[in-house]
Amino acid sequence: MVRVLALIFVLTACAQRPILGPDSVEPMDQGEYQRLISRHTASTDQYSGLYQTFQAHVTMLTTEVQSATLRQRASFLQWTQRDFQTEREKAVQEANAYAKFFMRFYSPEHEYDDLHKGKSIWKVFLEYKGNRFEGKVTKVSQKFVELRSIFPYMDRFSTPYEITFNVPMTTIEQNDVKVILTSSLGQAEFNFPARK
């Protein structure tokens, strides 16, 4: 009986992790990865009386977070080390040009979930050292299963967005910043304290 249980345990453990080749990218420890995402995420749950108006999670895609998310993707897509380095270099170049944030957004009223549209009721701003930058919001088109493995708080009822600001991430990531989501429906602030 003990041998059978040991065999089941070994087979289950093997089924959980893909077999890595000699040139494969090793993923981060899952617990460590989730803690990293959690440290760089702020959230809100807004109500008008007893009625929920919207909720959102916003993750600051610092160079550290982007490197970790690329490592996760590289692992489950079985990229080679070369593919991973190429993608990582692209991410570093982007981080030197602008700041990116990932947002999970949900509103019980579907018509209010329009952050990516030209005539949206929403505006998104980044405040950094007394300066304010307006964000450009795009809807993320990746499959739910991939997004869920990268952002554990993602759910099937929410819409994934990427917000881009015209300020380098490498400039702001070591300082306190605030993302403001505002509309006639309400306002939320997402504070990201400096991590030194």
Steps between C-alpha positions, in 0.01 A plus 500: 500500500783740587668429165176572314459832683864591431455416131183714482683787670793480255273478196288792623811712557624420149164595351511844664826620344597481137818316418770756431759455228865596541443845344164567672416788730439407863183667640500687831371319806121542482468640852783747442346605169156559655656708781685712241179569307315573824767752614461692173118491490242738645125444488165665565138395541267798451138525614219751480302410810444125478549496123842400367611742229839351404806316622853490371848364561796693359850353477800725441707325233843591635807354334509238778134405444540490121804275532306265731193489271724429201664218695155351571402524132836361391449200723151401389566583134835318523710782358872449463737721700563697179126566447469609863796739473359652178163566664667631815709748297180624329338549842801697627491726192128560556562575870750768393232662282176479700329361811248218480238373742266201476139546615225251572171694486146391583171688505160335540377741232664380179464840329736656759779255409628712210843623608656421160242683290556846354195647673541320832347639818841430664832685516817354648786711632840436652628743763875508555699769683231763446458418129190344348498279191188380320495129422421318180284194569490194276304181548724194545419224253682206662303192598359481853705192593827682417399820677396303809842332516670842480258701717348261758220745593356497144150352470264414215258785578754780469663674206881515472657833401848638453560865585798681350641835614756718318758488777775236529430221747871503586451860620192448717538149639723601793263778614149538639243514220124512486263380228162675498194347333220754472155538342151622579447155653770558762871531563769268633865555588761225481811586699833336431758577767868505408682167546863557585 
